[in-house]
Amino acid sequence: MSNSLNYSEDVETVQAVQQNLQQLALQLGQPHDVDAVQKLYETARGLVSHLSPDALTLARVAGVLLVYQLPDTDPGEVQWFKSELQNCSDVESIEDLIDSLSRPDAL
């Protein structure tokens, strides 16, 4: 799997993203332990492993996956999002996909 960050930057970035995910989970009333957040991050990374997303894009994917873990989320939405991610041809299309989730009009 390729990565646009070097290893030392990646370690710091991963830790920062995971800490932010834990804080977001607490704000959503769905606290996650370190292992759950690491698994969520690795899931996000795996879904976009066919590309080389920057740290912000990877963090946004992980954040969407975290929100999709809320109790009243339709499992079909989660599967749709994961499928769409795997079909993205570049990082820009990932960003467009994430942006479209909060748009009132369909793309």
VODRENLO-330477 format. One record per residue (C-alpha): residue number from 1; residue in three letters; chain; x, y negated, z negated. Coordinates in steps of 0.25 Angstrom, whole numbers, always signed. Layout:
// VODRENLO-330477
<node><resi>NUM</resi><resn>ALA</resn><chain>A</chain><X>X</X><Y>Y</Y><Z>Z</Z></node>
...
//
This chain:
// VODRENLO-330477
<node><resi>1</resi><resn>MET</resn><chain>A</chain><X>+0</X><Y>+0</Y><Z>+0</Z></node>
<node><resi>2</resi><resn>SER</resn><chain>A</chain><X>+6</X><Y>-13</Y><Z>+4</Z></node>
<node><resi>3</resi><resn>ASN</resn><chain>A</chain><X>+5</X><Y>-25</Y><Z>-5</Z></node>
<node><resi>4</resi><resn>SER</resn><chain>A</chain><X>+8</X><Y>-40</Y><Z>-2</Z></node>
<node><resi>5</resi><resn>LEU</resn><chain>A</chain><X>+14</X><Y>-42</Y><Z>-16</Z></node>
<node><resi>6</resi><resn>ASN</resn><chain>A</chain><X>+28</X><Y>-37</Y><Z>-21</Z></node>
<node><resi>7</resi><resn>TYR</resn><chain>A</chain><X>+28</X><Y>-28</Y><Z>-32</Z></node>
<node><resi>8</resi><resn>SER</resn><chain>A</chain><X>+32</X><Y>-38</Y><Z>-43</Z></node>
<node><resi>9</resi><resn>GLU</resn><chain>A</chain><X>+21</X><Y>-48</Y><Z>-39</Z></node>
<node><resi>10</resi><resn>ASP</resn><chain>A</chain><X>+11</X><Y>-36</Y><Z>-38</Z></node>
<node><resi>11</resi><resn>VAL</resn><chain>A</chain><X>+13</X><Y>-32</Y><Z>-52</Z></node>
<node><resi>12</resi><resn>GLU</resn><chain>A</chain><X>+10</X><Y>-46</Y><Z>-57</Z></node>
<node><resi>13</resi><resn>THR</resn><chain>A</chain><X>-2</X><Y>-48</Y><Z>-47</Z></node>
<node><resi>14</resi><resn>VAL</resn><chain>A</chain><X>-8</X><Y>-34</Y><Z>-51</Z></node>
<node><resi>15</resi><resn>GLN</resn><chain>A</chain><X>-7</X><Y>-38</Y><Z>-66</Z></node>
<node><resi>16</resi><resn>ALA</resn><chain>A</chain><X>-13</X><Y>-52</Y><Z>-64</Z></node>
<node><resi>17</resi><resn>VAL</resn><chain>A</chain><X>-25</X><Y>-46</Y><Z>-55</Z></node>
<node><resi>18</resi><resn>GLN</resn><chain>A</chain><X>-28</X><Y>-35</Y><Z>-65</Z></node>
<node><resi>19</resi><resn>GLN</resn><chain>A</chain><X>-28</X><Y>-45</Y><Z>-77</Z></node>
<node><resi>20</resi><resn>ASN</resn><chain>A</chain><X>-38</X><Y>-54</Y><Z>-69</Z></node>
<node><resi>21</resi><resn>LEU</resn><chain>A</chain><X>-46</X><Y>-42</Y><Z>-66</Z></node>
<node><resi>22</resi><resn>GLN</resn><chain>A</chain><X>-47</X><Y>-38</Y><Z>-80</Z></node>
<node><resi>23</resi><resn>GLN</resn><chain>A</chain><X>-51</X><Y>-53</Y><Z>-84</Z></node>
<node><resi>24</resi><resn>LEU</resn><chain>A</chain><X>-62</X><Y>-53</Y><Z>-73</Z></node>
<node><resi>25</resi><resn>ALA</resn><chain>A</chain><X>-67</X><Y>-39</Y><Z>-78</Z></node>
<node><resi>26</resi><resn>LEU</resn><chain>A</chain><X>-68</X><Y>-45</Y><Z>-92</Z></node>
<node><resi>27</resi><resn>GLN</resn><chain>A</chain><X>-76</X><Y>-58</Y><Z>-86</Z></node>
<node><resi>28</resi><resn>LEU</resn><chain>A</chain><X>-85</X><Y>-48</Y><Z>-79</Z></node>
<node><resi>29</resi><resn>GLY</resn><chain>A</chain><X>-88</X><Y>-41</Y><Z>-91</Z></node>
<node><resi>30</resi><resn>GLN</resn><chain>A</chain><X>-81</X><Y>-28</Y><Z>-86</Z></node>
<node><resi>31</resi><resn>PRO</resn><chain>A</chain><X>-68</X><Y>-27</Y><Z>-93</Z></node>
<node><resi>32</resi><resn>HIS</resn><chain>A</chain><X>-58</X><Y>-18</Y><Z>-87</Z></node>
<node><resi>33</resi><resn>ASP</resn><chain>A</chain><X>-45</X><Y>-12</Y><Z>-93</Z></node>
<node><resi>34</resi><resn>VAL</resn><chain>A</chain><X>-32</X><Y>-13</Y><Z>-87</Z></node>
<node><resi>35</resi><resn>ASP</resn><chain>A</chain><X>-33</X><Y>+1</Y><Z>-80</Z></node>
<node><resi>36</resi><resn>ALA</resn><chain>A</chain><X>-47</X><Y>-2</Y><Z>-74</Z></node>
<node><resi>37</resi><resn>VAL</resn><chain>A</chain><X>-41</X><Y>-15</Y><Z>-68</Z></node>
<node><resi>38</resi><resn>GLN</resn><chain>A</chain><X>-29</X><Y>-8</Y><Z>-63</Z></node>
<node><resi>39</resi><resn>LYS</resn><chain>A</chain><X>-38</X><Y>+2</Y><Z>-56</Z></node>
<node><resi>40</resi><resn>LEU</resn><chain>A</chain><X>-47</X><Y>-9</Y><Z>-50</Z></node>
<node><resi>41</resi><resn>TYR</resn><chain>A</chain><X>-34</X><Y>-17</Y><Z>-45</Z></node>
<node><resi>42</resi><resn>GLU</resn><chain>A</chain><X>-29</X><Y>-4</Y><Z>-38</Z></node>
<node><resi>43</resi><resn>THR</resn><chain>A</chain><X>-43</X><Y>-1</Y><Z>-32</Z></node>
<node><resi>44</resi><resn>ALA</resn><chain>A</chain><X>-42</X><Y>-15</Y><Z>-26</Z></node>
<node><resi>45</resi><resn>ARG</resn><chain>A</chain><X>-28</X><Y>-13</Y><Z>-21</Z></node>
<node><resi>46</resi><resn>GLY</resn><chain>A</chain><X>-32</X><Y>+0</Y><Z>-15</Z></node>
<node><resi>47</resi><resn>LEU</resn><chain>A</chain><X>-44</X><Y>-5</Y><Z>-7</Z></node>
<node><resi>48</resi><resn>VAL</resn><chain>A</chain><X>-35</X><Y>-16</Y><Z>+0</Z></node>
<node><resi>49</resi><resn>SER</resn><chain>A</chain><X>-22</X><Y>-7</Y><Z>+1</Z></node>
<node><resi>50</resi><resn>HIS</resn><chain>A</chain><X>-23</X><Y>-7</Y><Z>+16</Z></node>
<node><resi>51</resi><resn>LEU</resn><chain>A</chain><X>-20</X><Y>-22</Y><Z>+15</Z></node>
<node><resi>52</resi><resn>SER</resn><chain>A</chain><X>-10</X><Y>-31</Y><Z>+8</Z></node>
<node><resi>53</resi><resn>PRO</resn><chain>A</chain><X>-19</X><Y>-40</Y><Z>+0</Z></node>
<node><resi>54</resi><resn>ASP</resn><chain>A</chain><X>-13</X><Y>-51</Y><Z>-8</Z></node>
<node><resi>55</resi><resn>ALA</resn><chain>A</chain><X>-15</X><Y>-51</Y><Z>-23</Z></node>
<node><resi>56</resi><resn>LEU</resn><chain>A</chain><X>-27</X><Y>-60</Y><Z>-23</Z></node>
<node><resi>57</resi><resn>THR</resn><chain>A</chain><X>-35</X><Y>-52</Y><Z>-13</Z></node>
<node><resi>58</resi><resn>LEU</resn><chain>A</chain><X>-32</X><Y>-39</Y><Z>-21</Z></node>
<node><resi>59</resi><resn>ALA</resn><chain>A</chain><X>-36</X><Y>-46</Y><Z>-34</Z></node>
<node><resi>60</resi><resn>ARG</resn><chain>A</chain><X>-49</X><Y>-51</Y><Z>-27</Z></node>
<node><resi>61</resi><resn>VAL</resn><chain>A</chain><X>-52</X><Y>-36</Y><Z>-22</Z></node>
<node><resi>62</resi><resn>ALA</resn><chain>A</chain><X>-50</X><Y>-31</Y><Z>-37</Z></node>
<node><resi>63</resi><resn>GLY</resn><chain>A</chain><X>-59</X><Y>-42</Y><Z>-42</Z></node>
<node><resi>64</resi><resn>VAL</resn><chain>A</chain><X>-70</X><Y>-38</Y><Z>-33</Z></node>
<node><resi>65</resi><resn>LEU</resn><chain>A</chain><X>-68</X><Y>-24</Y><Z>-37</Z></node>
<node><resi>66</resi><resn>LEU</resn><chain>A</chain><X>-69</X><Y>-28</Y><Z>-51</Z></node>
<node><resi>67</resi><resn>VAL</resn><chain>A</chain><X>-82</X><Y>-36</Y><Z>-49</Z></node>
<node><resi>68</resi><resn>TYR</resn><chain>A</chain><X>-88</X><Y>-23</Y><Z>-42</Z></node>
<node><resi>69</resi><resn>GLN</resn><chain>A</chain><X>-86</X><Y>-15</Y><Z>-54</Z></node>
<node><resi>70</resi><resn>LEU</resn><chain>A</chain><X>-97</X><Y>-23</Y><Z>-61</Z></node>
<node><resi>71</resi><resn>PRO</resn><chain>A</chain><X>-108</X><Y>-14</Y><Z>-66</Z></node>
<node><resi>72</resi><resn>ASP</resn><chain>A</chain><X>-119</X><Y>-19</Y><Z>-56</Z></node>
<node><resi>73</resi><resn>THR</resn><chain>A</chain><X>-110</X><Y>-18</Y><Z>-43</Z></node>
<node><resi>74</resi><resn>ASP</resn><chain>A</chain><X>-116</X><Y>-9</Y><Z>-32</Z></node>
<node><resi>75</resi><resn>PRO</resn><chain>A</chain><X>-105</X><Y>+2</Y><Z>-30</Z></node>
<node><resi>76</resi><resn>GLY</resn><chain>A</chain><X>-108</X><Y>+0</Y><Z>-15</Z></node>
<node><resi>77</resi><resn>GLU</resn><chain>A</chain><X>-103</X><Y>-14</Y><Z>-15</Z></node>
<node><resi>78</resi><resn>VAL</resn><chain>A</chain><X>-90</X><Y>-9</Y><Z>-21</Z></node>
<node><resi>79</resi><resn>GLN</resn><chain>A</chain><X>-88</X><Y>+2</Y><Z>-11</Z></node>
<node><resi>80</resi><resn>TRP</resn><chain>A</chain><X>-92</X><Y>-8</Y><Z>+0</Z></node>
<node><resi>81</resi><resn>PHE</resn><chain>A</chain><X>-81</X><Y>-18</Y><Z>-5</Z></node>
<node><resi>82</resi><resn>LYS</resn><chain>A</chain><X>-71</X><Y>-7</Y><Z>-6</Z></node>
<node><resi>83</resi><resn>SER</resn><chain>A</chain><X>-74</X><Y>-2</Y><Z>+8</Z></node>
<node><resi>84</resi><resn>GLU</resn><chain>A</chain><X>-73</X><Y>-16</Y><Z>+14</Z></node>
<node><resi>85</resi><resn>LEU</resn><chain>A</chain><X>-60</X><Y>-19</Y><Z>+7</Z></node>
<node><resi>86</resi><resn>GLN</resn><chain>A</chain><X>-54</X><Y>-6</Y><Z>+14</Z></node>
<node><resi>87</resi><resn>ASN</resn><chain>A</chain><X>-59</X><Y>-11</Y><Z>+27</Z></node>
<node><resi>88</resi><resn>CYS</resn><chain>A</chain><X>-53</X><Y>-25</Y><Z>+26</Z></node>
<node><resi>89</resi><resn>SER</resn><chain>A</chain><X>-42</X><Y>-27</Y><Z>+36</Z></node>
<node><resi>90</resi><resn>ASP</resn><chain>A</chain><X>-34</X><Y>-38</Y><Z>+29</Z></node>
<node><resi>91</resi><resn>VAL</resn><chain>A</chain><X>-33</X><Y>-46</Y><Z>+16</Z></node>
<node><resi>92</resi><resn>GLU</resn><chain>A</chain><X>-42</X><Y>-57</Y><Z>+22</Z></node>
<node><resi>93</resi><resn>SER</resn><chain>A</chain><X>-53</X><Y>-48</Y><Z>+25</Z></node>
<node><resi>94</resi><resn>ILE</resn><chain>A</chain><X>-52</X><Y>-43</Y><Z>+10</Z></node>
<node><resi>95</resi><resn>GLU</resn><chain>A</chain><X>-53</X><Y>-58</Y><Z>+6</Z></node>
<node><resi>96</resi><resn>ASP</resn><chain>A</chain><X>-65</X><Y>-60</Y><Z>+15</Z></node>
<node><resi>97</resi><resn>LEU</resn><chain>A</chain><X>-72</X><Y>-48</Y><Z>+9</Z></node>
<node><resi>98</resi><resn>ILE</resn><chain>A</chain><X>-70</X><Y>-52</Y><Z>-5</Z></node>
<node><resi>99</resi><resn>ASP</resn><chain>A</chain><X>-75</X><Y>-66</Y><Z>-2</Z></node>
<node><resi>100</resi><resn>SER</resn><chain>A</chain><X>-87</X><Y>-61</Y><Z>+5</Z></node>
<node><resi>101</resi><resn>LEU</resn><chain>A</chain><X>-92</X><Y>-54</Y><Z>-7</Z></node>
<node><resi>102</resi><resn>SER</resn><chain>A</chain><X>-95</X><Y>-67</Y><Z>-14</Z></node>
<node><resi>103</resi><resn>ARG</resn><chain>A</chain><X>-101</X><Y>-74</Y><Z>-1</Z></node>
<node><resi>104</resi><resn>PRO</resn><chain>A</chain><X>-116</X><Y>-75</Y><Z>+0</Z></node>
<node><resi>105</resi><resn>ASP</resn><chain>A</chain><X>-116</X><Y>-72</Y><Z>+15</Z></node>
<node><resi>106</resi><resn>ALA</resn><chain>A</chain><X>-111</X><Y>-60</Y><Z>+21</Z></node>
<node><resi>107</resi><resn>LEU</resn><chain>A</chain><X>-98</X><Y>-61</Y><Z>+30</Z></node>
//
